[in-house]
């Protein structure tokens, strides 16, 4: 699975366009087909205010529901450091799910691009950049809408 995600990131195509997503909210779409026409799931996360590496699950509007979980994500060269929490602020009891969501690597990739000097002007491209990621086997499609800086 990790290999498939790595391959997907290598063939990532970035399209810069205005997105309907809310500023500061990441949206991650999983499709069941390679043509991105059958949406299976959408997950939304945003950075916890005052934190550099804590993210909380939200709804499409960026609102955090009671009982929402969170995760820390520290992007390092190689593997990212990922940990889940039961709380909405990356505190308290940690949770072990056994799997890391595919989109954490996409989040690190987008941060890396910005770190390399790809400063995106929100007025020019909207509030989010859409990344279209194809599965190496060509059986599914993934889309990430990542906030501009």
Secondary structure, 3 states (H helix, E strand, C coil): CHHHHHHHHHCCEEECCCCCCCCCEEEEEEECCCCCCCEEEEEEEEECCCCCCEEEEECCCCCCCCCCCEEEEECCCCCCEEEEECCCCCCCCEECCCCCCCHHHHHHHHHHHHHCCCCCCHHHHCCEEEEEEECCCCCCEEEEEEECC
